[in-house]
Amino acid sequence: MRIVLNVISWILVIGVFSALGFLTDNPGTTLPGYTVFFLLVFAGVYLYLKNVKRKDDTDSKNKILIRKIIGVALFLLGILTPVYMLKSADFPTGVYVLLSFITLVLVAIVLGATVVINNIRKNLILGIIGYLLVIVVSVIPGYLMQTYDSSYSALGTAYYIAVLVSILCWWGTSLFLRKND
């Protein structure tokens, strides 16, 4: 069962990254191109990690350090994703800084809510509040875009960005905080 869930989750991750093709002028070409690109990248990383031989503790310490560096890089990439995706809008620099700050605050709220949800056995009320926080934060991008531009492409772009931020920040945080090797 776990293998099936892993396969489904990797298909979803590759699908989300491939969906970046919808944000281009020619999604008929770029969507399959992004799919192939991300399949090759993830397959290459998988094959590399599978073929690396496990060595002594010093290599383990190096792997932990590399994992933490990659985790921080993915987290920062997640925070900067909205700025990169909206760079063609030609906003002033202050708007991009504000956008990055708001993204960081929303990610921090969701990470805090996740910690609360993971401890739901200790306090049911806090767990419910955690779920409500995640729901509220997930509505914010669409609500903000709707007041600015309610077209389908603007709302879709906001949600693609939100999903990418979520995946990258979650993945980065998981790699950074992972305790076992």
Buried (B, 14 or more C-beta within 10 A) or exposed (E): EEEEEEEEEEEEBBEBBBBBBBBEEEBEEBBEBBBEBBBEEBEEEEEEEEEEEEEEEEEEEEBBEEBBEBBBBBBBBBBBBBBEBBEEEEBEEEEBEEBBEBBBEBBEBBBEBBEBBEEBEEEEEBBEBBEEBBEBBBEBBBEEBEEEEEEEEBBBBBBBBBBBBBBBBBBBBEBBEEEEE
